[in-house]
Amino acid sequence: MTELLRAKHILVSHEYEAKDLRAKLGRGESFESLARDFSLCPSSKHGGDLGEFPKGRMVPAFEKALLALEKDQVSGVVRTQFGYHLIKRLL
């Protein structure tokens, strides 16, 4: 059976935006609110929730960062061909 993953993310165009949002998270702001307000991904309307997906579906840099996280942990800035992400692991 394929391992399922679940994550939320915030996608922005510039590294400095991602770093600023990471700092806001560190000050206690809500991941979901920041995703709704700033993420460029259509998942923003769901607080950045990407739902469940099988291992191997996401681009390698995203998946590698996700798999390094513990449940409910948020990544540092992750760069992919889509932009800069902050990733929160749910499963």
C-alpha positions as CSV (number, residue, x, y, z in Angstrom):
1,M,0.0,0.0,0.0
2,T,1.3,3.5,-0.9
3,E,2.1,5.7,2.0
4,L,-0.1,8.8,2.1
5,L,1.2,12.2,3.1
6,R,-0.8,15.3,4.0
7,A,0.5,18.8,4.2
8,K,-0.3,22.5,4.1
9,H,1.9,25.0,2.4
10,I,2.3,28.7,1.6
11,L,3.7,29.5,-1.8
12,V,5.2,32.9,-2.6
13,S,7.3,34.3,-5.4
14,H,10.3,35.6,-3.5
15,E,12.6,34.2,-0.8
16,Y,12.3,37.3,1.3
17,E,8.5,36.9,1.4
18,A,8.8,33.3,2.7
19,K,11.4,34.4,5.3
20,D,9.0,37.2,6.5
21,L,6.1,34.7,6.7
22,R,8.3,32.3,8.6
23,A,9.1,35.0,11.1
24,K,5.4,35.8,11.5
25,L,4.8,32.1,12.3
26,G,7.5,32.3,14.9
27,R,5.7,35.1,16.5
28,G,2.6,32.9,16.8
29,E,0.6,33.9,13.7
30,S,-1.7,31.2,12.3
31,F,-0.3,29.2,9.4
32,E,-3.8,28.9,7.9
33,S,-4.4,32.7,8.1
34,L,-1.1,33.5,6.5
35,A,-1.8,30.9,3.7
36,R,-5.2,32.5,3.0
37,D,-3.7,36.0,2.9
38,F,-0.4,35.4,1.1
39,S,-0.2,32.1,-0.7
40,L,-0.3,32.1,-4.5
41,C,-1.5,28.5,-4.6
42,P,-5.2,27.7,-5.1
43,S,-5.0,25.8,-1.8
44,S,-4.8,29.2,-0.1
45,K,-8.6,29.3,0.2
46,H,-8.3,26.1,2.3
47,G,-5.6,27.5,4.6
48,G,-2.9,26.0,2.4
49,D,-4.3,22.4,2.8
50,L,-3.1,20.2,0.0
51,G,-5.1,17.2,1.3
52,E,-3.8,13.6,1.2
53,F,-1.5,12.5,-1.6
54,P,0.8,9.5,-2.3
55,K,4.5,9.6,-1.8
56,G,6.2,10.5,-5.1
57,R,3.5,12.9,-6.3
58,M,5.1,16.2,-5.3
59,V,8.3,17.6,-6.8
60,P,11.4,16.2,-5.2
61,A,12.5,19.3,-3.2
62,F,9.1,19.7,-1.7
63,E,8.7,16.0,-0.8
64,K,12.3,15.8,0.6
65,A,11.5,18.8,2.9
66,L,8.1,17.3,3.9
67,L,9.5,13.9,4.8
68,A,12.2,15.5,7.0
69,L,9.4,17.1,9.2
70,E,7.6,15.7,12.2
71,K,3.8,15.9,12.3
72,D,2.7,19.6,12.8
73,Q,6.2,20.9,12.2
74,V,6.8,23.7,9.8
75,S,9.8,23.8,7.4
76,G,12.2,26.5,6.7
77,V,12.1,28.1,3.2
78,V,12.0,25.5,0.4
79,R,12.7,26.5,-3.2
80,T,11.1,24.6,-6.1
81,Q,10.4,25.6,-9.7
82,F,7.1,27.0,-8.5
83,G,8.5,29.5,-6.0
84,Y,9.3,29.5,-2.3
85,H,7.3,27.3,0.1
86,L,6.7,27.0,3.8
87,I,5.5,23.4,4.4
88,K,3.5,22.1,7.4
89,R,3.3,18.3,7.8
90,L,0.0,16.9,8.8
91,L,0.5,13.2,8.2
